[in-house]
Amino acid sequence: MKKLLSLAILALLMATPVFFVSCGNDDDMLPEESEMGTPTFTSWTEPFHDKNGTPDKVKSYMASLMSRYSLVTENAGTSSTQLVYSSASLSEGVIYSFGGTTGTLYSVIDTELTLNKGIILKYLNEHYTLIPGSASNESMLQYRFTNSDRSIVVSTMKISETCFNIDYSFISK
């Protein structure tokens, strides 16, 4: 009986922070602009992220809207195809992965400079909804957003002191 009571108290203590975090306004979880360094650009363009996208559509999009990136590698295999883009500094880039059987986009990973996190997080917060109760962590730049129909989850994660990733995951319904 003592073990059961201890377990119940422990479960209650663990559930309380989750309840309070999920009920609050999550906008205050995003870092303030004053905490940022000087960004390298003034507006951010999202990478191509249409689930039905093909390599040709991505190449066209990147050439017209994200010309600061150039195609570094194109790996076409039987199981998948990958397009790897990089900026001139080689610190920033986008990896697109396509299914081998369908040929459609299934993964997008965008690596950006941490200096630009304020502009990017502001853009994501304006165009997506921060998922309430998700494991946000400001020091790791860990946030999760979703679009209005919840078909895309956009996750951010710090990978070094100078860079962080923005990952687009497609949700099947």
MDTraj code that builds the backbone (N, CA, C; nanometers):
import mdtraj as md
import numpy as np

residues = "MET LYS LYS LEU LEU SER LEU ALA ILE LEU ALA LEU LEU MET ALA THR PRO VAL PHE PHE VAL SER CYS GLY ASN ASP ASP ASP MET LEU PRO GLU GLU SER GLU MET GLY THR PRO THR PHE THR SER TRP THR GLU PRO PHE HIS ASP LYS ASN GLY THR PRO ASP LYS VAL LYS SER TYR MET ALA SER LEU MET SER ARG TYR SER LEU VAL THR GLU ASN ALA GLY THR SER SER THR GLN LEU VAL TYR SER SER ALA SER LEU SER GLU GLY VAL ILE TYR SER PHE GLY GLY THR THR GLY THR LEU TYR SER VAL ILE ASP THR GLU LEU THR LEU ASN LYS GLY ILE ILE LEU LYS TYR LEU ASN GLU HIS TYR THR LEU ILE PRO GLY SER ALA SER ASN GLU SER MET LEU GLN TYR ARG PHE THR ASN SER ASP ARG SER ILE VAL VAL SER THR MET LYS ILE SER GLU THR CYS PHE ASN ILE ASP TYR SER PHE ILE SER LYS".split()
xyz = np.array([
    [0.0816, -0.1190, 0.0000],
    [0.0000, 0.0000, 0.0000],
    [0.0867, 0.1264, 0.0000],
    [0.1993, 0.1225, 0.0766],
    [0.2887, 0.2376, 0.0810],
    [0.3480, 0.2653, -0.0565],
    [0.3823, 0.1580, -0.1316],
    [0.4384, 0.1751, -0.2645],
    [0.3361, 0.2374, -0.3584],
    [0.2119, 0.1948, -0.3471],
    [0.1059, 0.2474, -0.4318],
    [0.0818, 0.3952, -0.4020],
    [0.0809, 0.4325, -0.2740],
    [0.0628, 0.5720, -0.2360],
    [0.1808, 0.6568, -0.2851],
    [0.3023, 0.6064, -0.2702],
    [0.4209, 0.6787, -0.3179],
    [0.4164, 0.6962, -0.4689],
    [0.3746, 0.5918, -0.5391],
    [0.3643, 0.5981, -0.6847],
    [0.2577, 0.6990, -0.7273],
    [0.1451, 0.7041, -0.6573],
    [0.0386, 0.7995, -0.6887],
    [0.0852, 0.9435, -0.6662],
    [0.1571, 0.9671, -0.5585],
    [0.2090, 1.1014, -0.5301],
    [0.3110, 1.1408, -0.6354],
    [0.3986, 1.0504, -0.6725],
    [0.4985, 1.0775, -0.7746],
    [0.4316, 1.1094, -0.9094],
    [0.3289, 1.0326, -0.9457],
    [0.2565, 1.0578, -1.0709],
    [0.1893, 1.1949, -1.0683],
    [0.1312, 1.2314, -0.9559],
    [0.0674, 1.3619, -0.9421],
    [0.1691, 1.4743, -0.9544],
    [0.2850, 1.4580, -0.8929],
    [0.3903, 1.5598, -0.9019],
    [0.4412, 1.5743, -1.0450],
    [0.4492, 1.4655, -1.1184],
    [0.4960, 1.4716, -1.2571],
    [0.3905, 1.5333, -1.3488],
    [0.2639, 1.5102, -1.3207],
    [0.1568, 1.5592, -1.4071],
    [0.1295, 1.7078, -1.3869],
    [0.1555, 1.7599, -1.2699],
    [0.1256, 1.9005, -1.2415],
    [0.1984, 1.9969, -1.3341],
    [0.3308, 1.9856, -1.3544],
    [0.3970, 2.0796, -1.4462],
    [0.3445, 2.0705, -1.5890],
    [0.3123, 1.9490, -1.6339],
    [0.2584, 1.9321, -1.7689],
    [0.1257, 2.0060, -1.7821],
    [0.0415, 1.9978, -1.6798],
    [-0.0872, 2.0667, -1.6838],
    [-0.0686, 2.2172, -1.6939],
    [0.0192, 2.2724, -1.6110],
    [0.0377, 2.4170, -1.6119],
    [0.1041, 2.4658, -1.7398],
    [0.1975, 2.3904, -1.7943],
    [0.2628, 2.4291, -1.9192],
    [0.1629, 2.4276, -2.0337],
    [0.0751, 2.3280, -2.0391],
    [-0.0179, 2.3171, -2.1510],
    [-0.1310, 2.4185, -2.1445],
    [-0.1511, 2.4824, -2.0323],
    [-0.2602, 2.5784, -2.0198],
    [-0.2161, 2.7230, -2.0412],
    [-0.0888, 2.7474, -2.0512],
    [-0.0396, 2.8848, -2.0603],
    [-0.0323, 2.9360, -2.2023],
    [0.0026, 3.0631, -2.2149],
    [0.0257, 3.1253, -2.3443],
    [0.1682, 3.0929, -2.3852],
    [0.1848, 3.0214, -2.4979],
    [0.3163, 2.9743, -2.5386],
    [0.3976, 3.0790, -2.6125],
    [0.3410, 3.1944, -2.6461],
    [0.4161, 3.2960, -2.7170],
    [0.5349, 3.3461, -2.6357],
    [0.5233, 3.3443, -2.5034],
    [0.6328, 3.3928, -2.4207],
    [0.7481, 3.2929, -2.4134],
    [0.7328, 3.1770, -2.4744],
    [0.8388, 3.0774, -2.4767],
    [0.9410, 3.1084, -2.5854],
    [0.9051, 3.1912, -2.6824],
    [0.9982, 3.2265, -2.7881],
    [1.0947, 3.3319, -2.7371],
    [1.2220, 3.3253, -2.7804],
    [1.3193, 3.4226, -2.7303],
    [1.2874, 3.5642, -2.7751],
    [1.3264, 3.6604, -2.6908],
    [1.3073, 3.8005, -2.7244],
    [1.4101, 3.8427, -2.8294],
    [1.3730, 3.9400, -2.9134],
    [1.4656, 3.9852, -3.0165],
    [1.5907, 4.0469, -2.9584],
    [1.5825, 4.1052, -2.8399],
    [1.7004, 4.1661, -2.7795],
    [1.8057, 4.0617, -2.7421],
    [1.7656, 3.9336, -2.7342],
    [1.8582, 3.8276, -2.7004],
    [1.9369, 3.7797, -2.8219],
    [1.9041, 3.8285, -2.9397],
    [1.9639, 3.7807, -3.0636],
    [2.0873, 3.8620, -3.1006],
    [2.1720, 3.8019, -3.1857],
    [2.2816, 3.8750, -3.2474],
    [2.2268, 3.9511, -3.3678],
    [2.3156, 4.0045, -3.4512],
    [2.2734, 4.0758, -3.5709],
    [2.2435, 3.9756, -3.6822],
    [2.1193, 3.9714, -3.7312],
    [2.0827, 3.8752, -3.8364],
    [2.1562, 3.9047, -3.9672],
    [2.1684, 3.8005, -4.0500],
    [2.2338, 3.8166, -4.1793],
    [2.1354, 3.8493, -4.2906],
    [2.0043, 3.8473, -4.2607],
    [1.9029, 3.8894, -4.3571],
    [1.7851, 3.9509, -4.2822],
    [1.6967, 4.0192, -4.3567],
    [1.5841, 4.0880, -4.2921],
    [1.4524, 4.0142, -4.3057],
    [1.4421, 3.9231, -4.4015],
    [1.3219, 3.8399, -4.4128],
    [1.3643, 3.6998, -4.4532],
    [1.2878, 3.6017, -4.4094],
    [1.3231, 3.4621, -4.4325],
    [1.2268, 3.4002, -4.5317],
    [1.2788, 3.3226, -4.6227],
    [1.1970, 3.2482, -4.7172],
    [1.2006, 3.1015, -4.6771],
    [1.0816, 3.0451, -4.6571],
    [1.0742, 2.9038, -4.6220],
    [1.1225, 2.8178, -4.7375],
    [1.1847, 2.7054, -4.7056],
    [1.2181, 2.6128, -4.8133],
    [1.0900, 2.5503, -4.8697],
    [1.0983, 2.4962, -4.9882],
    [0.9846, 2.4275, -5.0499],
    [0.9404, 2.3164, -4.9554],
    [0.8098, 2.3048, -4.9301],
    [0.7617, 2.2024, -4.8376],
    [0.6224, 2.1516, -4.8731],
    [0.5995, 2.1267, -5.0015],
    [0.4750, 2.0661, -5.0484],
    [0.4958, 1.9152, -5.0538],
    [0.4159, 1.8416, -4.9792],
    [0.4315, 1.6963, -4.9677],
    [0.4315, 1.6273, -5.1046],
    [0.3605, 1.6813, -5.2006],
    [0.3533, 1.6203, -5.3332],
    [0.4606, 1.6742, -5.4276],
    [0.5560, 1.7459, -5.3738],
    [0.6613, 1.8056, -5.4548],
    [0.7518, 1.7015, -5.5175],
    [0.8061, 1.7363, -5.6315],
    [0.8994, 1.6505, -5.7042],
    [1.0346, 1.7202, -5.7104],
    [1.1398, 1.6492, -5.7433],
    [1.2703, 1.7149, -5.7553],
    [1.2682, 1.8335, -5.8522],
    [1.1976, 1.8223, -5.9625],
    [1.1922, 1.9334, -6.0583],
    [1.1229, 2.0562, -5.9995],
    [1.0158, 2.0353, -5.9221],
    [0.9468, 2.1478, -5.8577],
    [1.0387, 2.2159, -5.7562],
    [1.1130, 2.1357, -5.6803],
    [1.2052, 2.1912, -5.5808],
    [1.3148, 2.2712, -5.6501],
    [1.3717, 2.2170, -5.7557],
    [1.4783, 2.2870, -5.8285],
    [1.4288, 2.4207, -5.8823],
    [1.3083, 2.4226, -5.9352],
    [1.2504, 2.5466, -5.9866],
    [1.2294, 2.6478, -5.8748],
    [1.1732, 2.6032, -5.7628],
    [1.1487, 2.6893, -5.6468],
    [1.2797, 2.7471, -5.5941],
    [1.3780, 2.6609, -5.5773],
    [1.5058, 2.7056, -5.5225],
    [1.5729, 2.8059, -5.6160],
    [1.5658, 2.7835, -5.7455],
    [1.6289, 2.8746, -5.8418],
    [1.5618, 3.0116, -5.8421],
    [1.4291, 3.0137, -5.8225],
    [1.3588, 3.1415, -5.8315],
    [1.3475, 3.2148, -5.6978],
    [1.3261, 3.1444, -5.5869],
    [1.3004, 3.2115, -5.4590],
    [1.4140, 3.2012, -5.3566],
    [1.5028, 3.1073, -5.3749],
    [1.6102, 3.0889, -5.2769],
    [1.7441, 3.0803, -5.3494],
    [1.7713, 3.1808, -5.4284],
    [1.8890, 3.1794, -5.5151],
    [2.0214, 3.1903, -5.4393],
    [2.0175, 3.2214, -5.3091],
    [2.1421, 3.2249, -5.2330],
    [2.1961, 3.0844, -5.2073],
    [2.1151, 2.9837, -5.2372],
    [2.1569, 2.8442, -5.2250],
    [2.1850, 2.7871, -5.3637],
    [2.2821, 2.6984, -5.3709],
    [2.3087, 2.6294, -5.4974],
    [2.3046, 2.4785, -5.4741],
    [2.2655, 2.4063, -5.5776],
    [2.2574, 2.2608, -5.5699],
    [2.3992, 2.2053, -5.5628],
    [2.4283, 2.1328, -5.4539],
    [2.5611, 2.0770, -5.4320],
    [2.5647, 1.9310, -5.4763],
    [2.4598, 1.8564, -5.4404],
    [2.4548, 1.7140, -5.4710],
    [2.3130, 1.6726, -5.5066],
    [2.3043, 1.5819, -5.6010],
    [2.1770, 1.5174, -5.6339],
    [2.2041, 1.3679, -5.6379],
    [2.1487, 1.2972, -5.5400],
    [2.1660, 1.1520, -5.5322],
    [2.0341, 1.0858, -5.5675],
    [2.0288, 1.0178, -5.6795],
    [1.9085, 0.9474, -5.7217],
    [1.9350, 0.7978, -5.7151],
    [1.8586, 0.7302, -5.6320],
    [1.8709, 0.5854, -5.6182],
    [1.7363, 0.5195, -5.6367],
    [1.7327, 0.3895, -5.6233],
    [1.6058, 0.3175, -5.6392],
    [1.5145, 0.3374, -5.5199],
    [1.5729, 0.3585, -5.3998],
    [1.4887, 0.3718, -5.2808],
    [1.4563, 0.5167, -5.2463],
    [1.5385, 0.6106, -5.2920],
    [1.5111, 0.7509, -5.2625],
    [1.5972, 0.8414, -5.3492],
    [1.5603, 0.9698, -5.3481],
    [1.6379, 1.0732, -5.4150],
    [1.6606, 1.1847, -5.3148],
    [1.7798, 1.2424, -5.3149],
    [1.8093, 1.3555, -5.2272],
    [1.8686, 1.4696, -5.3074],
    [1.8210, 1.5894, -5.2755],
    [1.8802, 1.7114, -5.3284],
    [1.9421, 1.7849, -5.2103],
    [2.0689, 1.8238, -5.2227],
    [2.1379, 1.8941, -5.1154],
    [2.1801, 2.0310, -5.1682],
    [2.1282, 2.1345, -5.1021],
    [2.1606, 2.2730, -5.1370],
    [2.2454, 2.3335, -5.0263],
    [2.3339, 2.4264, -5.0638],
    [2.4170, 2.4938, -4.9654],
    [2.4344, 2.6396, -5.0039],
    [2.4530, 2.7228, -4.9019],
    [2.4856, 2.8634, -4.9268],
    [2.6345, 2.8734, -4.9556],
    [2.6790, 2.9908, -4.9948],
    [2.8209, 3.0114, -5.0253],
    [2.9093, 2.9875, -4.9029],
    [2.8566, 3.0160, -4.7847],
    [2.9358, 2.9979, -4.6623],
    [2.9467, 2.8519, -4.6213],
    [2.8666, 2.7649, -4.6814],
    [2.8600, 2.6220, -4.6494],
    [2.8098, 2.5947, -4.5080],
    [2.7692, 2.6976, -4.4346],
    [2.7133, 2.6790, -4.3002],
    [2.5633, 2.6591, -4.3045],
    [2.5009, 2.7037, -4.4118],
    [2.3568, 2.6931, -4.4256],
    [2.3255, 2.6016, -4.5433],
    [2.2150, 2.5297, -4.5326],
    [2.1778, 2.4418, -4.6423],
    [2.0415, 2.3803, -4.6219],
    [1.9934, 2.3155, -4.7273],
    [1.8640, 2.2482, -4.7234],
    [1.8807, 2.1111, -4.7861],
    [1.8275, 2.0085, -4.7187],
    [1.8274, 1.8727, -4.7728],
    [1.6828, 1.8336, -4.7993],
    [1.6556, 1.7956, -4.9228],
    [1.5240, 1.7467, -4.9630],
    [1.5358, 1.5974, -4.9906],
    [1.4438, 1.5177, -4.9364],
    [1.4425, 1.3733, -4.9608],
    [1.3096, 1.3346, -5.0236],
    [1.3179, 1.2503, -5.1258],
    [1.2009, 1.2061, -5.2022],
    [1.1941, 1.0543, -5.1997],
    [1.0710, 1.0018, -5.1929],
    [1.0512, 0.8567, -5.1939],
    [1.0866, 0.7974, -5.3295],
    [1.1471, 0.6772, -5.3284],
    [1.1868, 0.6122, -5.4520],
    [1.0698, 0.5630, -5.5342],
    [0.9667, 0.5132, -5.4689],
    [0.8520, 0.4594, -5.5435],
    [0.7565, 0.5693, -5.5887],
    [0.7344, 0.6687, -5.5035],
    [0.6400, 0.7753, -5.5387],
    [0.7086, 0.8937, -5.6049],
    [0.8350, 0.9148, -5.5709],
    [0.9082, 1.0294, -5.6231],
    [0.8662, 1.1614, -5.5619],
    [0.7863, 1.1561, -5.4538],
    [0.7384, 1.2795, -5.3915],
    [0.8156, 1.3089, -5.2630],
    [0.8135, 1.4338, -5.2251],
    [0.8870, 1.4837, -5.1100],
    [0.8365, 1.4208, -4.9810],
    [0.9299, 1.3730, -4.8974],
    [0.8891, 1.3222, -4.7664],
    [0.9672, 1.3827, -4.6510],
    [1.0731, 1.4582, -4.6805],
    [1.1491, 1.5182, -4.5714],
    [1.2201, 1.6436, -4.6193],
    [1.2187, 1.7473, -4.5330],
    [1.2922, 1.8709, -4.5594],
    [1.3653, 1.9079, -4.4308],
    [1.4959, 1.9278, -4.4425],
    [1.5757, 1.9735, -4.3287],
    [1.6522, 2.0972, -4.3732],
    [1.6248, 2.2075, -4.3064],
    [1.6863, 2.3365, -4.3386],
    [1.7802, 2.3735, -4.2241],
    [1.9068, 2.3966, -4.2539],
    [2.0038, 2.4397, -4.1532],
    [2.0287, 2.5886, -4.1703],
    [2.0073, 2.6630, -4.0623],
    [2.0208, 2.8095, -4.0643],
    [2.1170, 2.8543, -3.9555],
    [2.1705, 2.9745, -3.9726],
    [2.2581, 3.0332, -3.8713],
    [2.1770, 3.0754, -3.7495],
    [2.2301, 3.0521, -3.6319],
    [2.1631, 3.0891, -3.5071],
    [2.1404, 3.2398, -3.4994],
    [2.2246, 3.3188, -3.5644],
    [2.2057, 3.4648, -3.5667],
    [2.0697, 3.5042, -3.6231],
    [2.0135, 3.4205, -3.7082],
    [1.8865, 3.4510, -3.7746],
    [1.7646, 3.3923, -3.7028],
    [1.7858, 3.3356, -3.5846],
    [1.6763, 3.2666, -3.5166],
    [1.5577, 3.3587, -3.4868],
    [1.5820, 3.4838, -3.4546],
    [1.4722, 3.5753, -3.4225],
    [1.3792, 3.5954, -3.5400],
    [1.4343, 3.6201, -3.6574],
    [1.3539, 3.6408, -3.7783],
    [1.2798, 3.5126, -3.8143],
    [1.3489, 3.3997, -3.8056],
    [1.2887, 3.2717, -3.8448],
    [1.1802, 3.2301, -3.7467],
    [1.2079, 3.2385, -3.6168],
    [1.1066, 3.1997, -3.5179],
    [0.9864, 3.2936, -3.5223],
    [1.0101, 3.4208, -3.5480],
    [0.8984, 3.5149, -3.5626],
    [0.8127, 3.4743, -3.6828],
    [0.8767, 3.4418, -3.7953],
    [0.8037, 3.3984, -3.9150],
    [0.7218, 3.2717, -3.8852],
    [0.7852, 3.1728, -3.8231],
    [0.7148, 3.0477, -3.7924],
    [0.5978, 3.0732, -3.6978],
    [0.6172, 3.1601, -3.5996],
    [0.5102, 3.1915, -3.5048],
    [0.3937, 3.2642, -3.5720],
    [0.4228, 3.3438, -3.6772],
    [0.3168, 3.4157, -3.7492],
    [0.2433, 3.3274, -3.8490],
    [0.3083, 3.2252, -3.9020],
    [0.2493, 3.1428, -4.0077],
    [0.2049, 3.0042, -3.9615],
    [0.2434, 2.9667, -3.8423],
    [0.2076, 2.8369, -3.7859],
    [0.1614, 2.8582, -3.6424],
    [0.1151, 2.7513, -3.5805],
    [0.0736, 2.7557, -3.4407],
    [0.1737, 2.6779, -3.3576],
    [0.2252, 2.7424, -3.2529],
    [0.3134, 2.6726, -3.1605],
    [0.2319, 2.5645, -3.0917],
    [0.2799, 2.4411, -3.0932],
    [0.2033, 2.3303, -3.0362],
    [0.2079, 2.3424, -2.8841],
    [0.0906, 2.3621, -2.8219],
    [0.0871, 2.3783, -2.6762],
    [0.1343, 2.2513, -2.6059],
    [0.2122, 2.2702, -2.5021],
    [0.2568, 2.1564, -2.4230],
    [0.3706, 2.0788, -2.4873],
    [0.4150, 2.1199, -2.6068],
    [0.5288, 2.0490, -2.6665],
    [0.6534, 2.0841, -2.5874],
    [0.7518, 2.0012, -2.5981],
    [0.8725, 2.0169, -2.5172],
    [0.9592, 2.1309, -2.5700],
    [0.9145, 2.2557, -2.5490],
    [0.9923, 2.3712, -2.5923],
    [1.1113, 2.3898, -2.4992],
    [1.2245, 2.4274, -2.5595],
    [1.3463, 2.4460, -2.4822],
    [1.4241, 2.5581, -2.5484],
    [1.4215, 2.6762, -2.4891],
    [1.4835, 2.7943, -2.5500],
    [1.6336, 2.7779, -2.5693],
    [1.7029, 2.7191, -2.4740],
    [1.8485, 2.7067, -2.4868],
    [1.8872, 2.6141, -2.6020],
    [1.8023, 2.5197, -2.6363],
    [1.8289, 2.4284, -2.7478],
    [1.7533, 2.4701, -2.8740],
    [1.6843, 2.5852, -2.8682],
    [1.6006, 2.6318, -2.9811],
    [1.5037, 2.5237, -3.0249],
    [1.4481, 2.4528, -2.9291],
    [1.3594, 2.3404, -2.9580],
    [1.2141, 2.3858, -2.9475],
    [1.1496, 2.3943, -3.0640],
    [1.0091, 2.4344, -3.0716],
    [0.9394, 2.3460, -3.1739],
    [0.8086, 2.3306, -3.1577],
    [0.7282, 2.2562, -3.2552],
    [0.6066, 2.3397, -3.2919],
    [0.5874, 2.3534, -3.4227],
    [0.4761, 2.4279, -3.4783],
    [0.3953, 2.3361, -3.5683],
    [0.2707, 2.3738, -3.5947],
    [0.1900, 2.3002, -3.6916],
    [0.1106, 2.3992, -3.7749],
    [0.0702, 2.3551, -3.8933],
    [-0.0137, 2.4403, -3.9773],
    [-0.1599, 2.4225, -3.9369],
    [-0.2500, 2.4978, -4.0013],
    [-0.3901, 2.4999, -3.9582],
    [-0.4597, 2.3649, -3.9711],
    [-0.4258, 2.2856, -4.0723],
    [-0.4925, 2.1552, -4.0858],
    [-0.4108, 2.0412, -4.0232],
    [-0.3052, 2.0774, -3.9548],
    [-0.2186, 1.9837, -3.8824],
    [-0.1583, 1.8755, -3.9727],
    [-0.1326, 1.9099, -4.0982],
    [-0.0719, 1.8147, -4.1911],
    [0.0805, 1.8277, -4.1943],
    [0.1331, 1.9334, -4.1334],
    [0.2774, 1.9551, -4.1280],
    [0.3160, 1.9917, -3.9846],
    [0.4233, 1.9315, -3.9371],
    [0.4831, 1.9712, -3.8099],
    [0.6212, 2.0268, -3.8428],
    [0.6467, 2.1473, -3.7954],
    [0.7749, 2.2135, -3.8164],
    [0.8467, 2.2148, -3.6819],
    [0.9623, 2.1484, -3.6776],
    [1.0404, 2.1396, -3.5537],
    [1.1715, 2.2137, -3.5718],
    [1.2137, 2.2820, -3.4674],
    [1.3441, 2.3473, -3.4705],
    [1.4310, 2.2859, -3.3614],
    [1.5626, 2.2805, -3.3865],
    [1.6546, 2.2228, -3.2889],
    [1.7953, 2.2759, -3.3132],
    [1.8551, 2.3262, -3.2085],
    [1.9935, 2.3752, -3.2153],
    [2.0869, 2.2562, -3.2366],
    [2.1788, 2.2697, -3.3344],
    [2.2738, 2.1614, -3.3600],
    [2.4174, 2.2002, -3.3234],
    [2.4413, 2.3300, -3.3081],
    [2.5714, 2.3789, -3.2632],
    [2.5505, 2.5209, -3.2113],
    [2.6562, 2.5839, -3.1666],
    [2.6435, 2.7218, -3.1194],
    [2.6114, 2.8178, -3.2334],
    [2.6430, 2.7799, -3.3560],
    [2.6245, 2.8703, -3.4701],
    [2.5083, 2.8332, -3.5611],
    [2.4544, 2.7114, -3.5499],
    [2.3501, 2.6664, -3.6438],
    [2.2364, 2.5943, -3.5731],
    [2.1202, 2.5956, -3.6377],
    [2.0073, 2.5157, -3.5913],
    [1.9313, 2.4631, -3.7125],
    [1.8573, 2.3530, -3.6916],
    [1.7811, 2.2899, -3.7984],
    [1.6338, 2.3231, -3.7875],
    [1.5706, 2.3302, -3.9025],
    [1.4252, 2.3421, -3.9131],
    [1.3820, 2.2212, -3.9936],
    [1.3026, 2.1352, -3.9328],
    [1.2635, 2.0089, -3.9941],
    [1.1147, 2.0103, -4.0237],
    [1.0785, 1.9797, -4.1461],
    [0.9385, 1.9717, -4.1874],
    [0.8983, 1.8262, -4.1946],
    [0.7986, 1.7866, -4.1142],
    [0.7472, 1.6504, -4.1141],
    [0.6038, 1.6526, -4.1648],
    [0.5735, 1.5623, -4.2542],
    [0.4398, 1.5532, -4.3126],
    [0.3596, 1.4476, -4.2399],
    [0.2380, 1.4840, -4.2006],
    [0.1510, 1.3950, -4.1238],
    [0.0427, 1.3400, -4.2167],
    [0.0327, 1.2081, -4.2219],
    [-0.0723, 1.1445, -4.3039],
    [-0.1981, 1.1320, -4.2189],
    [-0.3099, 1.1566, -4.2837],
    [-0.4380, 1.1459, -4.2096],
    [-0.5149, 1.0262, -4.2563],
])
top = md.Topology()
chain = top.add_chain()
for i, resn in enumerate(residues, 1):
    res = top.add_residue(resn, chain, resSeq=i)
    for name in ("N", "CA", "C"):
        top.add_atom(name, md.element.get_by_symbol(name[0]), res)
traj = md.Trajectory(xyz[None], top)
